[in-house]
């Protein structure tokens, strides 16, 4: 099985313009993410976290990451079915992690 890095892309200007979610909306978002994690099951290696750029040259469109394990691109796409980030209009970049010999 291969490991994959999922990078959650967002439009920084759109994110900045979004109001803070209400407690009910935040609860709904958390429930959607937890439901996806349950769906991913053992394929979920690291749930990840939101990101924030800390240098001037950083890509501010990267909003977070997750690490998964899957048997190829089709299996990755299956794991991403119903993903809450996509449901919110975001995009997900998928990168296969290449093992480093001797590590």
Backbone as CSV, one residue per row, in Angstrom:
resi,resn,N_x,N_y,N_z,CA_x,CA_y,CA_z,C_x,C_y,C_z
1,UNK,0.838,-1.185,0.000,0.000,0.000,0.000,0.877,1.241,0.000
2,UNK,0.437,2.238,-0.723,1.172,3.497,-0.791,0.555,4.512,0.169
3,UNK,1.370,5.471,0.534,0.894,6.567,1.389,0.744,7.827,0.546
4,UNK,-0.250,8.613,0.919,-0.563,9.821,0.161,-0.743,11.006,1.092
5,UNK,-0.267,12.150,0.621,-0.449,13.421,1.312,-1.594,14.146,0.627
6,UNK,-2.598,14.508,1.396,-3.698,15.305,0.884,-3.486,16.741,1.344
7,UNK,-3.441,17.666,0.393,-3.333,19.088,0.727,-4.664,19.742,0.397
8,UNK,-5.235,20.357,1.404,-6.524,21.021,1.236,-6.289,22.448,0.764
9,UNK,-6.807,22.750,-0.423,-6.636,24.067,-1.021,-7.871,24.928,-0.768
10,UNK,-7.610,26.185,-0.474,-8.682,27.153,-0.236,-8.307,28.464,-0.906
11,UNK,-9.282,29.272,-1.197,-9.043,30.622,-1.698,-8.853,31.508,-0.470
12,UNK,-7.621,32.002,-0.242,-7.365,32.778,0.981,-8.289,33.983,1.149
13,UNK,-8.610,34.663,0.055,-9.492,35.827,0.155,-10.909,35.416,0.537
14,UNK,-11.372,34.311,-0.036,-12.717,33.828,0.305,-12.764,33.383,1.760
15,UNK,-11.711,32.718,2.223,-11.676,32.281,3.619,-11.682,33.476,4.565
16,UNK,-10.921,34.511,4.222,-10.852,35.699,5.077,-12.206,36.406,5.152
17,UNK,-12.981,36.299,4.081,-14.275,36.978,4.038,-15.392,36.180,4.719
18,UNK,-15.126,34.914,5.020,-16.164,34.084,5.644,-16.351,34.467,7.110
19,UNK,-17.600,34.557,7.549,-17.841,34.848,8.972,-17.502,33.623,9.825
20,UNK,-17.251,33.856,11.089,-17.010,32.754,12.021,-18.265,31.880,12.064
21,UNK,-18.099,30.567,12.056,-19.285,29.714,12.116,-19.957,29.810,13.487
22,UNK,-21.252,29.628,13.475,-21.977,29.556,14.741,-21.580,28.249,15.429
23,UNK,-21.854,28.106,16.713,-21.557,26.825,17.375,-22.236,25.641,16.680
24,UNK,-23.448,25.844,16.194,-24.167,24.775,15.507,-23.477,24.415,14.193
25,UNK,-23.039,25.438,13.438,-22.330,25.185,12.185,-21.001,24.486,12.444
26,UNK,-20.288,24.910,13.477,-19.012,24.278,13.823,-19.241,22.815,14.189
27,UNK,-20.304,22.534,14.915,-20.629,21.158,15.290,-20.941,20.324,14.046
28,UNK,-21.672,20.905,13.100,-21.998,20.201,11.857,-20.729,19.913,11.052
29,UNK,-19.808,20.883,10.984,-18.551,20.681,10.257,-17.725,19.580,10.910
30,UNK,-17.637,19.618,12.229,-16.888,18.573,12.944,-17.515,17.203,12.716
31,UNK,-18.827,17.138,12.717,-19.514,15.865,12.487,-19.221,15.340,11.082
32,UNK,-19.190,16.242,10.091,-18.894,15.825,8.719,-17.472,15.285,8.604
33,UNK,-16.515,15.960,9.237,-15.124,15.498,9.200,-14.978,14.168,9.930
34,UNK,-15.636,14.016,11.060,-15.563,12.753,11.800,-16.228,11.616,11.037
35,UNK,-17.314,11.900,10.323,-17.963,10.878,9.502,-17.026,10.438,8.377
36,UNK,-16.329,11.395,7.771,-15.372,11.033,6.722,-14.247,10.185,7.308
37,UNK,-13.747,10.534,8.477,-12.675,9.760,9.115,-13.136,8.322,9.365
38,UNK,-14.379,8.153,9.792,-14.925,6.812,10.003,-14.995,6.053,8.684
39,UNK,-15.404,6.740,7.617,-15.476,6.128,6.289,-14.083,5.710,5.815
40,UNK,-13.069,6.536,6.064,-11.701,6.233,5.630,-11.130,5.050,6.406
41,UNK,-11.563,4.883,7.650,-11.148,3.738,8.464,-9.646,3.626,8.611
42,UNK,-9.130,2.407,8.385,-7.705,2.129,8.569,-6.833,2.855,7.554
43,UNK,-7.430,3.369,6.480,-6.661,4.126,5.498,-6.215,5.488,5.998
44,UNK,-6.806,5.943,7.078,-6.452,7.241,7.647,-5.254,7.068,8.573
45,UNK,-4.110,7.610,8.174,-2.883,7.482,8.961,-2.756,8.631,9.957
46,UNK,-2.977,9.847,9.467,-2.857,11.050,10.295,-3.966,11.995,9.854
47,UNK,-4.901,12.263,10.742,-6.027,13.143,10.421,-5.529,14.498,9.933
48,UNK,-4.354,14.902,10.405,-3.784,16.162,9.970,-4.266,17.335,10.793
49,UNK,-4.143,18.524,10.195,-4.494,19.752,10.897,-4.603,20.893,9.896
50,UNK,-5.277,21.964,10.295,-5.252,23.167,9.468,-3.836,23.741,9.437
51,UNK,-3.543,24.507,8.416,-2.231,25.143,8.307,-2.392,26.658,8.222
52,UNK,-1.317,27.354,8.581,-1.261,28.813,8.456,0.139,29.173,7.983
53,UNK,0.231,29.974,6.946,1.522,30.380,6.397,2.284,31.206,7.425
54,UNK,3.577,30.956,7.545,4.393,31.696,8.504,5.526,32.479,7.846
55,UNK,5.643,32.384,6.519,6.667,33.178,5.835,6.037,33.876,4.639
56,UNK,6.677,34.945,4.197,6.124,35.741,3.106,5.970,34.962,1.812
57,UNK,6.850,33.997,1.539,6.783,33.255,0.293,5.905,32.025,0.342
58,UNK,5.274,31.760,1.477,4.480,30.541,1.635,3.205,30.605,0.802
59,UNK,2.780,29.447,0.338,1.538,29.323,-0.427,0.368,29.385,0.543
60,UNK,-0.342,30.474,0.542,-1.423,30.689,1.489,-2.714,29.954,1.104
61,UNK,-2.688,29.259,-0.038,-3.889,28.525,-0.430,-3.943,27.138,0.205
62,UNK,-2.857,26.703,0.868,-2.869,25.406,1.546,-3.525,25.610,2.908
63,UNK,-4.698,24.993,3.081,-5.462,25.196,4.304,-5.324,24.084,5.321
64,UNK,-4.684,22.966,4.925,-4.517,21.853,5.843,-4.009,20.632,5.112
65,UNK,-3.857,19.541,5.859,-3.339,18.309,5.273,-3.908,17.087,6.002
66,UNK,-3.792,15.949,5.352,-4.103,14.642,5.928,-3.184,13.624,5.271
67,UNK,-2.819,12.571,5.984,-2.064,11.458,5.415,-2.959,10.230,5.387
68,UNK,-3.005,9.574,4.215,-3.791,8.359,4.070,-2.938,7.264,3.446
69,UNK,-3.472,6.054,3.489,-2.841,4.906,2.863,-3.890,4.250,1.978
70,UNK,-3.490,3.883,0.736,-4.449,3.294,-0.196,-3.716,2.463,-1.239
71,UNK,-4.477,1.621,-1.922,-3.944,0.760,-2.977,-4.040,1.425,-4.345
72,UNK,-3.582,2.637,-4.494,-3.565,3.297,-5.788,-4.542,4.450,-5.904
73,UNK,-4.462,5.115,-7.071,-5.233,6.338,-7.309,-6.743,6.108,-7.227
74,UNK,-7.217,4.975,-7.739,-8.658,4.707,-7.672,-9.124,4.568,-6.225
75,UNK,-8.308,3.903,-5.412,-8.654,3.729,-3.994,-8.628,5.068,-3.263
76,UNK,-7.693,5.939,-3.645,-7.644,7.279,-3.044,-8.936,8.018,-3.377
77,UNK,-9.330,7.967,-4.636,-10.544,8.678,-5.040,-11.764,8.127,-4.307
78,UNK,-11.788,6.827,-4.071,-12.884,6.230,-3.293,-12.889,6.776,-1.872
79,UNK,-11.693,6.891,-1.261,-11.611,7.442,0.099,-12.063,8.900,0.141
80,UNK,-11.925,9.611,-0.963,-12.299,11.028,-0.993,-13.769,11.263,-1.336
81,UNK,-14.494,10.188,-1.613,-15.923,10.317,-1.901,-16.635,10.909,-0.682
82,UNK,-17.357,11.989,-0.913,-18.092,12.633,0.171,-17.228,13.419,1.135
83,UNK,-15.990,13.712,0.747,-15.081,14.441,1.649,-15.648,15.829,1.963
84,UNK,-15.656,16.229,3.239,-16.263,17.509,3.617,-15.555,18.726,3.031
85,UNK,-14.261,18.638,2.764,-13.570,19.800,2.194,-14.093,20.068,0.785
86,UNK,-14.284,19.015,0.024,-14.859,19.182,-1.317,-16.288,19.680,-1.230
87,UNK,-17.031,19.186,-0.250,-18.428,19.606,-0.086,-18.526,21.099,0.217
88,UNK,-17.472,21.665,0.826,-17.454,23.100,1.142,-16.906,23.921,-0.018
89,UNK,-16.627,23.276,-1.162,-16.150,24.001,-2.333,-14.639,24.034,-2.468
90,UNK,-13.920,23.390,-1.563,-12.464,23.360,-1.649,-11.980,22.271,-2.583
91,UNK,-10.712,22.306,-2.895,-10.098,21.280,-3.716,-9.040,20.553,-2.895
92,UNK,-8.704,19.355,-3.341,-7.719,18.539,-2.641,-6.651,18.101,-3.623
93,UNK,-5.400,18.464,-3.355,-4.266,17.973,-4.123,-3.800,16.679,-3.478
94,UNK,-3.528,15.665,-4.300,-3.098,14.363,-3.801,-1.682,14.096,-4.291
95,UNK,-0.791,13.779,-3.345,0.596,13.464,-3.659,0.949,12.102,-3.084
96,UNK,1.491,11.224,-3.924,1.978,9.950,-3.410,3.331,10.184,-2.759
97,UNK,3.497,9.671,-1.565,4.765,9.813,-0.858,5.730,8.746,-1.354
98,UNK,6.899,9.173,-1.742,7.901,8.280,-2.289,8.843,7.837,-1.167
99,UNK,8.946,6.523,-0.944,9.847,6.050,0.101,11.295,6.447,-0.202
100,UNK,12.021,6.817,0.832,13.425,7.179,0.683,14.260,5.924,1.025
101,UNK,15.070,5.456,0.081,15.876,4.252,0.348,16.749,4.434,1.586
102,UNK,16.786,3.405,2.396,17.633,3.426,3.585,17.042,4.148,4.782
103,UNK,15.808,4.611,4.674,15.197,5.341,5.781,14.070,4.549,6.359
